[in-house]
Amino acid sequence: MDSLGGIPMGRPAEPEEIAELVRFLVSPHACYLTGAEYVIDGGTIPTI
């Protein structure tokens, strides 16, 4: 990660944080989402 400039959020994600996203995506609350991508990189990859 140092060669990429580190992680802007300051730390890697905890497994529980990823699990929360997965829990949301498989719940009825996400029933209207289609074709979405979720990048879980702590802000390492710049996006617009």
Backbone as a printed PyTorch tensor [residue, N CA C, xyz], in Angstrom:
tensor([[[  0.8170,  -1.1900,   0.0000],
         [  0.0000,   0.0000,   0.0000],
         [  0.8640,   1.2590,   0.0000]],

        [[  2.0590,   1.1860,   0.5970],
         [  2.9240,   2.3600,   0.6160],
         [  3.3020,   2.7960,  -0.7930]],

        [[  3.5120,   1.8360,  -1.7070],
         [  3.8900,   2.1900,  -3.0740],
         [  2.7430,   2.8850,  -3.8180]],

        [[  1.5170,   2.6980,  -3.3590],
         [  0.3590,   3.3620,  -3.9580],
         [  0.0570,   4.7000,  -3.2890]],

        [[  0.8380,   5.0380,  -2.2670],
         [  0.5920,   6.2940,  -1.5710],
         [ -0.1860,   6.1160,  -0.2870]],

        [[ -0.3300,   4.8900,   0.1700],
         [ -1.0590,   4.6320,   1.4080],
         [ -2.5610,   4.5370,   1.1900]],

        [[ -3.2820,   4.5010,   2.2780],
         [ -4.7410,   4.4370,   2.2470],
         [ -5.2600,   5.7730,   2.7920]],

        [[ -5.9290,   6.5810,   1.9710],
         [ -6.4060,   7.8810,   2.4370],
         [ -7.2750,   7.8140,   3.7030]],

        [[ -8.0220,   6.7540,   3.8940],
         [ -8.8380,   6.6230,   5.1040],
         [ -7.9760,   6.2870,   6.3210]],

        [[ -6.7030,   5.9460,   6.0910],
         [ -5.7800,   5.7240,   7.1820],
         [ -5.6680,   4.2930,   7.6720]],

        [[ -6.5070,   3.4000,   7.1660],
         [ -6.4670,   2.0080,   7.6160],
         [ -7.2310,   1.1380,   6.6380]],

        [[ -6.9200,  -0.1550,   6.5980],
         [ -7.7300,  -1.0670,   5.7850],
         [ -9.1070,  -1.2510,   6.4300]],

        [[-10.0480,  -1.6980,   5.6410],
         [-11.4000,  -1.9480,   6.1600],
         [-11.3980,  -3.1420,   7.1040]],

        [[-12.2800,  -3.0660,   8.0680],
         [-12.5120,  -4.2030,   8.9680],
         [-13.5010,  -5.1460,   8.2950]],

        [[-13.3790,  -6.4500,   8.5290],
         [-14.3290,  -7.3980,   7.9270],
         [-15.7860,  -7.0600,   8.2400]],

        [[-16.0420,  -6.5330,   9.4280],
         [-17.4140,  -6.1740,   9.8010],
         [-17.9650,  -5.0620,   8.9170]],

        [[-17.0920,  -4.1540,   8.4790],
         [-17.5380,  -3.0620,   7.6090],
         [-17.9490,  -3.5930,   6.2370]],

        [[-17.2200,  -4.5640,   5.7410],
         [-17.5790,  -5.1930,   4.4610],
         [-18.8630,  -5.9820,   4.6270]],

        [[-18.9900,  -6.6660,   5.7460],
         [-20.2000,  -7.4520,   6.0160],
         [-21.4400,  -6.5670,   6.0550]],

        [[-21.3080,  -5.3510,   6.5630],
         [-22.4560,  -4.4330,   6.6020],
         [-22.9400,  -4.1020,   5.1950]],

        [[-22.0120,  -3.8930,   4.2650],
         [-22.4010,  -3.6270,   2.8800],
         [-23.0880,  -4.8440,   2.2770]],

        [[-22.5140,  -6.0160,   2.4810],
         [-23.1120,  -7.2460,   1.9600],
         [-24.5030,  -7.4440,   2.5490]],

        [[-24.6350,  -7.2150,   3.8470],
         [-25.9480,  -7.3550,   4.5150],
         [-26.9700,  -6.4210,   3.8780]],

        [[-26.5670,  -5.1860,   3.5940],
         [-27.4720,  -4.2430,   2.9400],
         [-27.8500,  -4.7290,   1.5430]],

        [[-26.8520,  -5.1810,   0.7630],
         [-27.1140,  -5.5730,  -0.6150],
         [-28.0400,  -6.7710,  -0.7330]],

        [[-28.0350,  -7.6510,   0.2430],
         [-28.9280,  -8.8150,   0.1790],
         [-30.2550,  -8.5710,   0.8970]],

        [[-30.4300,  -7.3770,   1.4290],
         [-31.6640,  -7.0570,   2.1410],
         [-32.6980,  -6.4710,   1.1900]],

        [[-33.9410,  -6.4050,   1.6140],
         [-34.9860,  -5.7690,   0.8060],
         [-34.7360,  -4.2770,   0.5650]],

        [[-33.9120,  -3.6570,   1.3860],
         [-33.6270,  -2.2250,   1.2190],
         [-32.8970,  -1.9370,  -0.0880]],

        [[-32.2310,  -2.9170,  -0.6570],
         [-31.4610,  -2.7250,  -1.8850],
         [-32.2000,  -3.2780,  -3.1110]],

        [[-33.4780,  -3.5150,  -2.9820],
         [-34.2200,  -4.1740,  -4.0640],
         [-34.2930,  -3.3440,  -5.3470]],

        [[-34.0450,  -2.0510,  -5.2810],
         [-34.1500,  -1.2130,  -6.4800],
         [-32.7870,  -0.8700,  -7.0770]],

        [[-31.7130,  -1.4290,  -6.5430],
         [-30.3820,  -1.1950,  -7.0860],
         [-30.1190,  -2.1420,  -8.2410]],

        [[-29.6110,  -1.5950,  -9.3310],
         [-29.2230,  -2.4300, -10.4660],
         [-27.9140,  -1.9110, -11.0410]],

        [[-27.0320,  -2.8110, -11.3840],
         [-25.7990,  -2.4550, -12.0590],
         [-24.8590,  -1.5640, -11.2790]],

        [[-24.8790,  -1.6380,  -9.9750],
         [-24.0000,  -0.7940,  -9.1620],
         [-22.6860,  -1.5050,  -8.8690]],

        [[-21.6140,  -0.7250,  -8.7570],
         [-20.3130,  -1.2400,  -8.3490],
         [-19.9110,  -0.5300,  -7.0680]],

        [[-19.3880,  -1.2670,  -6.1400],
         [-18.9330,  -0.6970,  -4.8780],
         [-17.4410,  -0.9740,  -4.7480]],

        [[-16.6510,   0.0810,  -4.7440],
         [-15.2050,  -0.0410,  -4.6110],
         [-14.8790,   0.1150,  -3.1330]],

        [[-14.2670,  -0.9000,  -2.5770],
         [-13.9110,  -0.8800,  -1.1690],
         [-12.3910,  -0.8440,  -1.0950]],

        [[-11.8400,   0.3630,  -1.1510],
         [-10.3870,   0.5120,  -1.1790],
         [ -9.8870,   1.6130,  -0.2610]],

        [[-10.7490,   2.1480,   0.5700],
         [-10.3360,   3.1990,   1.4950],
         [ -9.9660,   4.5040,   0.8190]],

        [[-10.3880,   4.6710,  -0.4280],
         [-10.0950,   5.8930,  -1.1630],
         [ -8.8030,   5.8480,  -1.9500]],

        [[ -8.2010,   4.6600,  -2.0860],
         [ -6.9240,   4.5220,  -2.7830],
         [ -7.0390,   4.8580,  -4.2580]],

        [[ -8.0960,   4.3870,  -4.9090],
         [ -8.2900,   4.6340,  -6.3350],
         [ -9.1360,   5.8820,  -6.5080]],

        [[ -8.5780,   6.9360,  -7.1320],
         [ -9.3630,   8.1560,  -7.3350],
         [-10.5270,   7.8930,  -8.2900]],

        [[-11.6960,   8.3440,  -7.9350],
         [-12.8800,   8.2160,  -8.7910],
         [-13.5850,   9.5600,  -8.8790]],

        [[-14.3360,   9.7070,  -9.9370],
         [-15.1020,  10.9360, -10.1280],
         [-16.5690,  10.6000, -10.0560]]])
